[in-house]
Amino acid sequence: MASQSQGIQQLLQAEKRAAEKVAEARKRKNRRLKQAKEEAQAEIEQYRMQREKEFKTKEAAALGSHGNSAVEVDRDTVERMALIQASYRGNRETVLGDLLRRVCDITPEFHVNYRVAG
C-alpha cells in the first residue's frame, strides 16, 4: 500500500510538473504573439509614414503650380479692388452732384400726349 501511495504521489507530482510546463509554454506563446503583434504594428506604422511622405511629396508637386495660381489670383484681386476704390473715390463727388442736380432741378412741362379739354 505504501508503494501504491508513493506511486500516486509520484503521478500527482508528474501531473503537476506537466501542468506547469503547459502553463509556461502558454506564457511563452502569449509573449511571442504579443511581440509579433508589436513588431507588426511598428512595421505598419513605418509603412504608413513612408506612404504619407510619398503622398505629401506628390501633393506638393501637384499643388506647386496651383499654389502659385492662388497667389497670382489674390494679388490680381487686390489690385482690382484698389483700382475700383480709386475710381469710386475719384468719381463719387461728380456722380452725387449730377444725381442731386437731376433730382432737385425740376422744370415743369406738359407731356407730349397731354390734351387740354376744352
Phi and psi in degrees as a GROMACS rama.xvg file:
@    title "Ramachandran Plot"
@    xaxis  label "Phi"
@    yaxis  label "Psi"
@TYPE xy
-65.3641  -37.5666  ALA-2
-71.4009  -32.7326  SER-3
-67.77  -42.3272  GLN-4
-64.6309  -39.2784  SER-5
-67.479  -38.0581  GLN-6
-64.8563  -39.2154  GLY-7
-65.5539  -42.177  ILE-8
-60.5063  -43.7614  GLN-9
-64.7809  -39.3496  GLN-10
-64.4235  -41.9678  LEU-11
-64.7438  -39.8413  LEU-12
-66.5524  -40.7436  GLN-13
-63.7587  -40.2627  ALA-14
-65.0899  -39.4027  GLU-15
-64.571  -43.6885  LYS-16
-63.4149  -38.9536  ARG-17
-65.2364  -41.7406  ALA-18
-63.8521  -39.4905  ALA-19
-64.3771  -41.3808  GLU-20
-64.2042  -41.1285  LYS-21
-64.2468  -43.1278  VAL-22
-63.3493  -41.2804  ALA-23
-65.7748  -40.1509  GLU-24
-63.5628  -40.3289  ALA-25
-62.8397  -41.6775  ARG-26
-61.8465  -44.2153  LYS-27
-62.4192  -41.889  ARG-28
-61.6176  -45.6264  LYS-29
-62.9848  -39.7671  ASN-30
-63.3106  -42.8595  ARG-31
-63.9823  -42.2806  ARG-32
-62.8367  -43.3152  LEU-33
-63.6606  -42.6678  LYS-34
-64.1116  -42.8575  GLN-35
-63.3189  -39.311  ALA-36
-63.7812  -44.3705  LYS-37
-62.816  -41.8422  GLU-38
-64.0605  -41.1398  GLU-39
-64.2711  -42.0474  ALA-40
-60.9744  -43.1725  GLN-41
-63.9538  -41.8743  ALA-42
-65.7251  -41.2745  GLU-43
-62.6653  -44.8801  ILE-44
-62.5653  -41.8764  GLU-45
-63.3705  -43.3909  GLN-46
-64.1128  -42.4795  TYR-47
-61.478  -43.5813  ARG-48
-64.2062  -39.9631  MET-49
-63.2594  -47.0121  GLN-50
-65.4054  -37.986  ARG-51
-64.6022  -40.006  GLU-52
-63.3159  -43.711  LYS-53
-61.486  -42.4034  GLU-54
-62.0558  -45.3194  PHE-55
-60.6008  -39.9786  LYS-56
-63.5824  -46.5699  THR-57
-66.1235  -39.1922  LYS-58
-63.5483  -43.5966  GLU-59
-63.7286  -38.8797  ALA-60
-66.4857  -41.2955  ALA-61
-72.2798  -39.1975  ALA-62
-85.884  -7.47655  LEU-63
-57.4467  -46.6571  GLY-64
-71.6528  -37.155  SER-65
-67.515  -36.0072  HIS-66
-61.8298  -41.3834  GLY-67
-66.0258  -38.5089  ASN-68
-61.9823  -42.4989  SER-69
-62.8694  -40.4788  ALA-70
-64.8651  -42.1846  VAL-71
-63.8468  -42.7154  GLU-72
-62.4532  -44.4391  VAL-73
-61.2381  -44.8256  ASP-74
-63.0264  -44.296  ARG-75
-62.8611  -40.4859  ASP-76
-62.7686  -43.3626  THR-77
-62.8792  -42.5027  VAL-78
-62.69  -44.9323  GLU-79
-63.9057  -41.6  ARG-80
-62.2422  -39.2086  MET-81
-64.0042  -42.0399  ALA-82
-64.161  -42.9603  LEU-83
-63.3853  -43.2211  ILE-84
-66.0276  -39.2252  GLN-85
-64.7122  -42.8951  ALA-86
-62.2483  -41.7772  SER-87
-60.5906  -49.4017  TYR-88
-61.5389  -37.8216  ARG-89
-73.1884  -33.4528  GLY-90
-103.916  -3.85707  ASN-91
-59.3288  -51.7047  ARG-92
-63.7263  -41.7106  GLU-93
-63.1044  -46.4365  THR-94
-65.5696  -44.5018  VAL-95
-63.9133  -41.5083  LEU-96
-62.0458  -44.8394  GLY-97
-64.1335  -41.8917  ASP-98
-63.535  -46.551  LEU-99
-64.5322  -38.882  LEU-100
-61.319  -44.9028  ARG-101
-67.0391  -35.6739  ARG-102
-76.5091  -40.4261  VAL-103
-88.3357  -29.1218  CYS-104
-88.0447  93.3477  ASP-105
-104.413  128.414  ILE-106
-116.432  109.042  THR-107
-69.4425  138.175  PRO-108
-156.86  157.308  GLU-109
-81.4563  149.393  PHE-110
-73.2865  151.098  HIS-111
-63.6591  -25.2354  VAL-112
-94.4774  3.53587  ASN-113
-75.6618  133.533  TYR-114
-120.803  133.551  ARG-115
-82.228  125.22  VAL-116
-79.0642  129.197  ALA-117
